[in-house]
Amino acid sequence: MKILVVNCGSSSLKYQLIDMENETLLAKGNFERIGEQEAFVTHKVNGEKYVIKTPVMNHEEALKIVLEQLVHKDYGVIKDLSEINAVGHRLVHGGEIFNESVVITEDVIKKYESCSSLAPLHNPATILGIRACQKEMPEVPMCGVFDTAFHQTMPKETYLYPIPYEYYEKYGIRKYGFHGTSHQFVSKRAAELTNKKDGDFKVVTCHLGQGASICAIKNGKSQDTSMGLSPLGGIAMVTRSGDLDPSVVTEIMEREKLTAKEVNSLLNKKSGLYGITGLDPDFREIEAASYKDDEPKAQVAIELFTKTIAQFIAKYAVSLKGLDTIVFTGGIGENQINIRKKICENLEWMGVKLDLEKNNVRSVETKISTENSKIEVFIIPTDEEMVIARDTKRLVEDNK
């Protein structure tokens, strides 16, 4: 079975074609700047990169070009589109309606659309992707895998906010959590690596990238996570504020005469480490600057970032009543050696001992704690697309 995994953003379309017979990646790519004259797709096959620049006004046009690359006469990986047996879509916010992956129907789309107020940037974009695929491949079964579904196992006392209960009942305002497919993938892999597939396995997974979240997982089920109603909550990220005293928001709104939309943009796009430093919103640049004596703001930003992550890990050890394993994943978690080191140094009091030589790697699955560390620490590169492909395969086979 060959499965096309599609991940649509407001102006992007990421994709992978995976042969599920042996879980082999056949091709992958990313269409960027959809809706602009400068739109382009970067298509990768067997380590070779092909860049096609072409004006694209919508996701439907972008998908057509993507499908053309998959059957290209020179570097195509399939002879005909009929070889694509199913499409798996990454869906962002399923609210409380969806607690597991689903076969996409018109009813599913309608219900998913009703959750758009909870993710106004993400949900409409993914619906565009679904519609584009339906038009180009009308007979191909399609499935949706939700970022939020993995966290639906959180207990009520964890996901409720201490605000009037009527707002939860009327508007669904509660903690939902995100990066669910990533947390699910790396926690399952951690269980395999530690031979703890069954029994009492307690792990904290740290998905650290442009967006970042921490998750407490017990026996494969999410117990708590740092992101909340939206991907804005939790730790400070590159441009997102993370958790704040609510009065910070109202104070800024009042003093700057900002609308809700304007303050939302401020907290999502102009805050976080970028807001503190004023440097380019690139984590690598901010971290590099933190080692310079004349960049004290960058030093503070990195200390805030690493210390807050350590605090969440310690907090979740309390929630789990113990901790066996810590996992680092995502672009920062997998690649930033000194960030992992700083986080683990803040946890030495818990018995975390990092092997500096083993930690000196990037994007490699490996154990980086010492043999006498009370808590094992791993780097596990995430593979969200594989989670989507596996769920899609299962659903299609179950519905034959």
C-alpha positions as CSV (number, residue, x, y, z in Angstrom):
1,M,0.0,0.0,0.0
2,K,1.3,3.4,-1.0
3,I,0.1,6.3,1.1
4,L,0.4,10.0,0.4
5,V,0.7,12.1,3.6
6,V,-0.4,15.7,3.3
7,N,0.1,18.5,5.8
8,C,-1.4,21.8,4.7
9,G,-0.6,25.2,6.2
10,S,-2.2,28.5,5.3
11,S,0.4,29.0,2.5
12,S,2.2,25.7,2.4
13,L,1.8,22.1,1.5
14,K,4.2,19.5,2.9
15,Y,3.9,15.9,1.6
16,Q,5.5,12.4,1.7
17,L,4.8,9.3,-0.3
18,I,5.4,6.2,1.7
19,D,5.4,2.6,0.6
20,M,3.8,0.9,3.7
21,E,4.9,-2.6,2.6
22,N,8.2,-1.9,4.2
23,E,7.6,1.7,5.4
24,T,10.0,3.1,2.8
25,L,10.0,6.9,2.0
26,L,9.7,7.2,-1.8
27,A,9.5,11.0,-2.0
28,K,8.9,14.1,0.1
29,G,8.6,17.8,-0.4
30,N,7.3,21.2,0.6
31,F,5.3,23.7,-1.4
32,E,5.9,27.2,0.0
33,R,4.4,30.6,-0.6
34,I,1.1,29.3,-2.0
35,G,-0.9,32.3,-3.2
36,E,2.1,34.2,-4.4
37,Q,4.0,34.7,-7.6
38,E,7.1,33.5,-5.9
39,A,5.7,30.1,-5.0
40,F,8.0,27.1,-5.2
41,V,8.1,23.4,-4.4
42,T,11.2,21.6,-3.1
43,H,10.9,17.9,-4.1
44,K,13.3,15.3,-2.8
45,V,13.9,11.8,-4.1
46,N,16.8,9.5,-3.0
47,G,18.7,12.4,-1.6
48,E,18.4,14.5,-4.8
49,K,16.6,17.8,-4.6
50,Y,14.5,19.4,-7.3
51,V,13.2,22.9,-7.0
52,I,10.3,24.0,-9.2
53,K,9.4,27.7,-9.1
54,T,5.9,28.6,-10.4
55,P,3.1,31.0,-9.5
56,V,0.4,29.1,-7.6
57,M,-2.7,30.8,-6.3
58,N,-4.3,28.0,-4.2
59,H,-3.8,24.6,-2.7
60,E,-5.5,22.9,-5.6
61,E,-3.0,24.2,-8.1
62,A,-0.1,23.3,-5.7
63,L,-1.4,19.7,-5.3
64,K,-1.6,19.2,-9.1
65,I,2.1,20.2,-9.4
66,V,3.0,17.9,-6.5
67,L,1.3,15.0,-8.1
68,E,3.1,15.8,-11.4
69,Q,6.4,15.4,-9.5
70,L,5.5,12.0,-8.2
71,V,4.9,10.7,-11.8
72,H,7.6,12.8,-13.5
73,K,9.3,11.0,-16.4
74,D,12.8,11.7,-15.1
75,Y,12.6,11.4,-11.4
76,G,9.0,10.1,-10.7
77,V,8.6,7.4,-8.1
78,I,5.3,5.9,-9.4
79,K,4.2,5.4,-13.0
80,D,0.6,6.4,-12.4
81,L,-1.5,8.2,-9.7
82,S,-3.6,5.0,-9.4
83,E,-0.7,3.6,-7.4
84,I,-1.6,5.9,-4.5
85,N,-3.9,3.7,-2.4
86,A,-4.8,6.3,0.3
87,V,-4.2,9.8,1.5
88,G,-3.5,10.7,5.2
89,H,-4.1,14.3,6.2
90,R,-2.6,16.0,9.3
91,L,-5.5,17.7,10.9
92,V,-4.7,20.2,13.7
93,H,-7.6,20.9,16.1
94,G,-10.3,18.3,16.6
95,G,-11.7,19.8,19.8
96,E,-13.5,17.3,21.9
97,I,-15.3,15.8,18.9
98,F,-12.4,13.7,17.7
99,N,-10.3,11.5,20.1
100,E,-8.9,9.3,17.4
101,S,-8.0,9.2,13.7
102,V,-10.9,8.9,11.3
103,V,-11.8,8.1,7.7
104,I,-12.7,11.4,6.2
105,T,-16.4,11.8,5.1
106,E,-18.5,14.9,4.5
107,D,-19.8,14.6,8.1
108,V,-16.3,14.5,9.4
109,I,-15.4,17.6,7.4
110,K,-18.4,19.4,8.7
111,K,-17.6,18.6,12.3
112,Y,-13.9,19.5,11.8
113,E,-15.0,22.8,10.3
114,S,-17.0,23.5,13.5
115,C,-13.7,23.4,15.4
116,S,-12.2,26.2,13.2
117,S,-12.8,28.8,15.9
118,L,-10.3,27.0,18.0
119,A,-7.6,27.0,15.3
120,P,-8.6,29.7,12.8
121,L,-5.2,29.6,11.0
122,H,-4.8,25.9,10.7
123,N,-8.2,24.1,10.3
124,P,-9.4,26.0,7.2
125,A,-6.1,25.4,5.5
126,T,-6.3,21.7,6.1
127,I,-9.8,21.6,4.7
128,L,-8.5,23.2,1.5
129,G,-5.9,20.4,1.3
130,I,-8.6,17.8,1.7
131,R,-10.8,19.4,-1.0
132,A,-7.8,19.6,-3.4
133,C,-7.0,15.9,-2.9
134,Q,-10.7,14.9,-3.3
135,K,-10.8,16.7,-6.6
136,E,-7.6,15.2,-8.0
137,M,-8.2,11.7,-6.5
138,P,-11.9,11.3,-6.0
139,E,-11.9,7.5,-5.6
140,V,-8.9,7.4,-3.2
141,P,-9.9,6.9,0.5
142,M,-8.7,9.6,2.8
143,C,-8.1,9.7,6.6
144,G,-7.5,12.4,9.1
145,V,-5.0,12.2,12.0
146,F,-5.4,14.9,14.6
147,D,-2.7,16.8,16.5
148,T,-5.0,17.0,19.5
149,A,-6.4,13.5,19.6
150,F,-3.4,12.0,21.5
151,H,-4.1,14.3,24.4
152,Q,-7.7,13.4,24.9
153,T,-6.6,10.9,27.6
154,M,-5.8,13.8,30.0
155,P,-7.9,13.7,33.1
156,K,-10.5,16.4,33.6
157,E,-8.7,18.1,36.4
158,T,-5.7,18.6,34.1
159,Y,-7.5,19.9,31.0
160,L,-10.0,22.3,32.7
161,Y,-9.1,25.9,33.3
162,P,-10.0,27.6,36.6
163,I,-12.5,30.0,35.0
164,P,-16.3,29.9,35.0
165,Y,-17.4,26.5,33.9
166,E,-19.9,27.9,31.5
167,Y,-17.1,28.9,29.1
168,Y,-16.1,25.3,28.8
169,E,-19.7,24.2,28.3
170,K,-20.5,27.0,25.8
171,Y,-17.2,27.4,23.9
172,G,-15.1,24.4,24.6
173,I,-12.4,26.5,26.3
174,R,-10.0,24.0,27.9
175,K,-6.5,22.6,27.4
176,Y,-6.2,20.5,24.3
177,G,-2.5,20.2,23.6
178,F,-0.7,19.8,20.2
179,H,2.2,17.9,18.6
180,G,0.2,14.8,19.5
181,T,1.6,12.6,16.6
182,S,5.2,13.5,17.5
183,H,4.7,12.8,21.3
184,Q,3.0,9.6,20.4
185,F,5.7,8.4,18.0
186,V,8.7,9.2,20.2
187,S,7.1,7.9,23.4
188,K,6.3,4.6,21.8
189,R,9.8,4.3,20.4
190,A,11.2,5.1,23.9
191,A,9.2,2.2,25.3
192,E,10.7,-0.1,22.7
193,L,14.3,1.1,23.3
194,T,13.9,0.6,27.1
195,N,12.0,-2.7,26.8
196,K,9.1,-1.2,28.6
197,K,6.3,-1.8,26.1
198,D,4.1,-3.0,29.0
199,G,3.8,-2.0,32.6
200,D,4.4,1.2,34.4
201,F,6.4,3.3,32.0
202,K,6.6,7.1,32.7
203,V,8.2,9.3,30.1
204,V,8.4,13.1,29.5
205,T,8.8,14.0,25.8
206,C,10.2,17.3,24.7
207,H,9.2,18.4,21.2
208,L,11.4,21.4,20.7
209,G,11.3,23.4,17.5
210,Q,9.9,26.7,16.3
211,G,6.8,25.6,18.2
212,A,7.6,23.6,21.3
213,S,5.7,21.5,23.8
214,I,6.4,19.1,26.7
215,C,4.2,16.0,27.4
216,A,3.8,13.7,30.4
217,I,3.0,10.2,29.2
218,K,2.2,7.1,31.3
219,N,1.9,3.7,29.6
220,G,1.5,5.3,26.2
221,K,-1.3,7.8,27.2
222,S,-0.9,11.5,27.5
223,Q,-1.5,12.7,31.1
224,D,-0.5,16.4,30.7
225,T,1.0,18.7,28.1
226,S,2.3,22.3,28.0
227,M,0.3,23.7,25.1
228,G,-3.3,24.6,25.9
229,L,-6.3,25.9,24.1
230,S,-4.0,26.9,21.3
231,P,-0.3,26.3,20.4
232,L,0.5,29.6,22.2
233,G,0.7,28.1,25.7
234,G,3.5,26.5,27.7
235,I,7.2,27.3,27.3
236,A,8.5,30.4,25.7
237,M,9.1,29.6,22.0
238,V,11.0,31.4,19.2
239,T,8.2,33.9,18.6
240,R,5.4,32.7,20.9
241,S,5.2,34.0,24.5
242,G,4.2,30.7,26.2
243,D,2.4,31.0,29.6
244,L,1.8,34.5,31.0
245,D,0.1,36.1,34.0
246,P,-3.3,36.9,32.3
247,S,-3.0,40.5,33.5
248,V,0.0,41.0,31.3
249,V,-2.3,40.6,28.3
250,T,-5.0,43.0,29.6
251,E,-2.4,45.6,30.7
252,I,-0.7,45.7,27.3
253,M,-4.1,45.9,25.6
254,E,-5.2,48.8,27.7
255,R,-1.9,50.7,27.5
256,E,-1.3,50.1,23.8
257,K,-5.0,50.3,22.8
258,L,-4.8,46.9,21.1
259,T,-7.6,44.8,19.8
260,A,-7.9,41.1,20.6
261,K,-6.6,40.3,17.1
262,E,-3.6,42.6,17.5
263,V,-2.6,41.3,20.9
264,N,-3.0,37.7,19.6
265,S,-0.6,38.6,16.8
266,L,1.8,40.2,19.3
267,L,1.9,37.1,21.5
268,N,2.2,34.6,18.6
269,K,4.6,36.4,16.2
270,K,6.5,39.0,18.1
271,S,7.2,37.5,21.5
272,G,9.1,34.6,22.9
273,L,12.9,34.6,22.5
274,Y,12.6,36.9,19.5
275,G,10.6,39.4,21.6
276,I,13.3,39.4,24.3
277,T,16.3,39.7,22.0
278,G,15.2,41.6,19.0
279,L,17.3,39.3,16.9
280,D,16.1,37.4,13.8
281,P,13.4,34.9,14.8
282,D,15.8,32.0,14.2
283,F,16.7,29.8,17.2
284,R,20.2,29.0,15.9
285,E,21.1,32.7,15.6
286,I,19.7,33.5,19.1
287,E,21.6,30.6,20.6
288,A,24.8,31.5,18.9
289,A,24.5,35.1,20.1
290,S,24.0,33.9,23.7
291,Y,27.7,32.9,23.8
292,K,28.8,36.5,23.1
293,D,29.5,38.9,25.9
294,D,27.8,41.8,24.1
295,E,24.5,39.9,23.8
296,P,23.1,39.8,27.4
297,K,19.5,39.6,26.2
298,A,20.3,36.4,24.2
299,Q,21.9,34.9,27.3
300,V,18.8,35.7,29.3
301,A,16.5,34.3,26.6
302,I,18.4,31.0,26.4
303,E,18.5,30.6,30.2
304,L,14.8,31.3,30.3
305,F,14.1,28.7,27.6
306,T,16.2,25.9,29.1
307,K,15.2,26.5,32.7
308,T,11.5,26.6,31.9
309,I,11.7,23.3,30.0
310,A,13.5,21.7,33.0
311,Q,10.8,23.1,35.3
312,F,8.1,21.5,33.1
313,I,9.9,18.2,33.2
314,A,10.2,18.3,37.0
315,K,6.5,19.3,37.2
316,Y,5.5,16.4,35.1
317,A,7.5,14.0,37.2
318,V,5.2,15.0,40.0
319,S,2.1,14.4,37.8
320,L,3.4,11.0,36.8
321,K,4.6,10.2,40.4
322,G,8.0,9.3,39.1
323,L,10.0,9.4,35.8
324,D,11.8,6.8,33.9
325,T,12.8,8.5,30.7
326,I,13.2,11.9,29.1
327,V,13.1,12.2,25.3
328,F,14.3,15.1,23.2
329,T,12.9,15.5,19.7
330,G,12.1,18.2,17.1
331,G,14.5,20.5,15.3
332,I,16.0,22.0,18.4
333,G,15.7,18.9,20.6
334,E,17.4,16.7,18.0
335,N,20.2,19.1,16.9
336,Q,21.1,21.6,19.6
337,I,23.7,19.9,21.7
338,N,24.2,22.7,24.3
339,I,20.5,23.2,24.8
340,R,20.1,19.6,25.8
341,K,23.1,20.0,28.1
342,K,21.7,23.0,29.8
343,I,18.3,21.4,30.4
344,C,19.8,18.3,31.9
345,E,22.2,20.4,34.1
346,N,19.0,21.9,35.7
347,L,17.8,18.4,36.4
348,E,21.0,17.0,38.0
349,W,19.3,17.2,41.5
350,M,16.8,14.6,40.2
351,G,19.6,12.2,39.4
352,V,19.9,13.1,35.6
353,K,23.4,12.5,34.4
354,L,24.3,13.4,30.9
355,D,27.1,11.6,29.0
356,L,28.7,14.6,27.2
357,E,30.4,12.5,24.6
358,K,27.2,10.7,23.7
359,N,25.3,14.0,23.7
360,N,27.7,15.4,21.1
361,V,25.5,14.3,18.1
362,R,22.8,15.7,15.9
363,S,19.6,14.0,14.8
364,V,20.7,10.5,15.8
365,E,18.6,8.1,17.8
366,T,20.7,7.4,20.8
367,K,20.8,7.3,24.6
368,I,22.7,10.3,25.9
369,S,22.6,9.7,29.7
370,T,25.2,7.8,31.7
371,E,24.7,4.2,32.8
372,N,24.3,5.4,36.5
373,S,21.8,8.2,35.6
374,K,18.6,7.6,37.7
375,I,16.5,8.8,34.6
376,E,17.4,7.7,31.1
377,V,17.7,10.4,28.5
378,F,17.3,9.8,24.7
379,I,17.4,11.7,21.4
380,I,14.7,10.2,19.2
381,P,14.1,11.9,15.8
382,T,10.4,12.3,15.3
383,D,8.4,11.0,12.4
384,E,4.9,12.5,12.5
385,E,4.3,11.5,8.9
386,M,4.9,7.8,9.7
387,V,2.3,8.0,12.5
388,I,-0.2,9.5,10.0
389,A,0.6,6.8,7.4
390,R,0.3,3.9,9.9
391,D,-3.1,5.2,11.1
392,T,-4.3,5.7,7.5
393,K,-3.2,2.2,6.6
394,R,-5.0,0.7,9.6
395,L,-8.2,2.6,9.0
396,V,-8.3,1.8,5.3
397,E,-7.8,-1.9,5.9
398,D,-10.4,-1.9,8.7
399,N,-12.9,-0.4,6.4
400,K,-12.5,-2.6,3.5
